[in-house]
Amino acid sequence: MDTIAQLQHKIQELELTLDRHRICPVYGVYTRTALEEFWPTQRQVKGLAIAFIDIDDLKLKNNELGQYKANRRIAEAFSAARQGEVIGRFFYGDEIIILAPTDEIMKPCDRVLSALQEREMSATITITPYRGEPSLTDATKEANELNQACKQLGKGKIYSFLD
């Protein structure tokens, strides 16, 4: 039988393991796994909005700066997110989402975009309202599709499609 100290140590190890699955080691934001865990609670937020962030010309930046430096700049920019803001890596590339109430969503988007620009990078950000989709994948689909269209209009901007 384990002692209390041994059980506490095992709990700490399990918490560290969970944290490794909840925080992206590259960008320092939540992982898709964590976003999915938060989704049942987040979708209950009144007036929820979804911001879809896609880093502009990342392949070119990786070639210019090297992948490590480019990723470091992105991680520094995403550190502009504040405690309690839900920001996470949605796919395995450079696509990030922010979940926040409609009246708060512009604040983290502005901070992240400014922080990227300070680091000679940019992103295209599209913001859509949550329309009641049950899954996070379905809820982000509109913002993702609009993001690709907005990149054709002009990169490095925030496009809001809030009602």
N, C-alpha and C positions, 0 to 999 in steps of 0.2 A: 504494500500500500504506500502511496506517495505521501510525503509530508506536505504541510501547507506551503512551505517555501518552494518545494518542487512544483506544486500545482501552480503557484503564482508565477514561477519561471516559465512554465509551459504556456500559461495564458499570455505572458509578455511575448513569447516567441510567436504564438498564433496571431497576436495583434500586429506584430511586425510583418508577418506574412500577408495578412489582410491588407495592410497599408501598401505593400509592394504591388498588390493587385489593384489598388484604388488610385494610386498616383503614378502618372506617366513618368518614367525615369528620364525621358528626353526633355520634355517641356515643363514638367513640374505641375501639371494640371491633373484633374481627375481623368481616369481611364474610362473607356466605354463601359466596362464592368461596373464601375462606381456610378456612372450616369444611369445605367439601367436599375441599379439598386435604389437610387434617389427618385426615379421616375414616378412611382406610385404616389409619393408625397408631392412632388413638384407639379404634377398634372392637376392637383387640387388647388394650386395657387390661383387666386382670382385675378383675371386679366393677365395670364401668363403670356409672355412673348419668347420667341426663339430667335436668337441671332446665330447665323451660320457664317463662320469666318474661314476664308480660304486664302492662304498666303500667296501673294502674287509672285509669279516667276521664280518659284523656289528652286527649280532645277538649275536655272541660270545663276542664282545666288550660291547654290552648292558648288557649282563649277568655279565661280569667281572667288569665293571666300574659303571654300572647303566645307564639307558637311558639318564638321564639329563647330566651326565658328558660326555658321548660319543657324544651326540648332541652338547654340548658346544665345544668340541675339533674340531668337524667337522665345526661348525660355525666359529671358530677362524681360521681354515685353509682356509676356503673360503673367509675370509676377506683379504687374500693375493691378491685377484683380485683387479685390479686397476680401477680407475674412467674411465668410457667409455667402459670397457670390458663387454660383454654380457654373463653373467653366471647365470644360473637359474635351479631350481629344476624341472626336467622334469616329473617325476612321483611323487607319494606321498611318496615314500620310500627314498632311498638314491641315486637315479640316478640323476645326474646333467649333464647339457650340457653347453658347451662354444661355442659361435659362434664368429669366428674371421677370418681375411684373412689368407690364407695359410702360408704366410711368417711371421705371427705374432702368430699363434696358439700355438706354443711350449712354448712361454714365460709364459702365465698364467697356462698352464698345468704343467710345471716344478715348478712354484711357489706353486701351490696347492699341488702337490705331495710331495714336500719338506716340506711344512708346516704340512701336515698330518703325515709324517714320524717323524718330530720333536715332534709330540704329540703321538708317538707310535701307529699310525694307518697307514693304507695304502689304496690305491685305484688302480684299474686297469682302464687305460685310453686308449681308442681307438680313433684315429683321421682319418676321412674320408673326401674326398672332397665333396662339394655340387654338385649334378649332375642335378640340375634343377627341382627337384620335387616341385609341387605346394604347398604341405602342409608340415608343420613342422614335423608332425608324419611320413610321408613318407620319408622326408629328413634325419631323424635320425634313420630310421629302420636299415640300413646297419651297422652303427656304433654300435648300440645296439646289433645286432646279432653277430658281430665280437667280441664285448666285452665279451660276454658269452663264446665264443670259446677261446679267449685269456686267460681268467682266468684259463683254463685247462693247458695252456702252462707255466704260471707263474704269480702270482699276484704281485701287487705293482710296475707295470711297465707301461710305455707309449708305445703303439704300433701304429705306423703311417702307414696308408695305402694311403698316398697321392701319386698321380701319379707322 
